Amino acid sequence: MKRKIALIASGGDAVGINSAILPLVQHAESVLAFHGGYDGIIHHAPFMLNETEVRLAVASNRNVLRSARSQLAWQPAGRASIRRRLRELDVDLLLVFGGGGSLQAARCLQEEGQPVLLIPMTVDNDIPGLDDTLGFSSAVGVIAQALDQLHGTAHNMPGRIYLLEAFGAGCGHLALSGALAGAAHAVLIPEIPPDMHWLQQRLRHCLNAPFGYGIVVCAEGVAGSGRVMAGSQGGAVALGQQLEATLDVPVRYTLPGYCQRAATPVTADRLLASASGQQALQLFQQGESGLVIGMARGQTTCIRLQAIAAGKRQPDPHLVVAARNLQMIN
């Protein structure tokens, strides 16, 4: 009997997963797919993925798997129905593309007897032990491009502060990397509590410099005072209003928002996905499960679900040092 693998994308969407799916549809014996994340296993019919369709989608920001946030995976009865449905379909392994919440649900399913592998897909880049997650590099590119354009308009019309709010939930990885890539003047991240006096002095210096403007990247975890709800945006406006009142200069806002999730996947994401998908194929063929697949220090790696389900990744210390050397962080 052919061994069967089922694929889902769970949680907030991010680009790049098509490259990970390609080796699976090309070489796995039998592949089923579901739209709608964990809940889609119950609520949607499975479908087959065509190799040509997936290959043509590698360069697209439209994933061949549609994602969704799950309700069933957080309930014991819901997970039991998911396991039952997969048994009815003779599925040997469930491969999940998702972030931290999806990882915790995958751990529960694995512990309850459903073999699972997970390839991290999140612009937050918050999975401990891995270099990057799928979609992160492409999202950094969106922020960097926005900052490039802000430098242009700020040069043309100086005397203003520009405040860009980045995604990232309660983590600052996306804001920090985007700020460095786009040469912002300051970046605020949840992991390093912002010093408002320092920020004001930094921006005064920028306004008085020959270029005459300041650009700040603010992670949504800072903008929302650490209480980040999915889909909420605009928390940085309160910070901007405070700066405007203190410095007596106009503040202008940029919210890339959901564009950060839907860039054309950059080469780094495609290569990460290709390596992760190939590793998932090998593990499936070997009968392995209970693992998170990714890259660490440039090498493909696998980490037990239980080892990282409750962890939180801290900012790259080298990037923090780089930002401090550029006077971006207090």
PyMOL commands that set and color helices and strands:
alter all, ss='L'
color gray80, all
select helices_A, chain A and resi 17-27+37-43+51-57+72-74+76-88+100-111+136-156+173-181+196-208+220-223+236-247+257-261+267-286+305-308+317-325
alter helices_A, ss='H'
color red, helices_A
select strands_A, chain A and resi 4-9+30-33+93-98+116-120+161-166+186-188+214-219+251-254+291-296+299-304
alter strands_A, ss='S'
color yellow, strands_A
deselect
rebuild
show_as cartoon
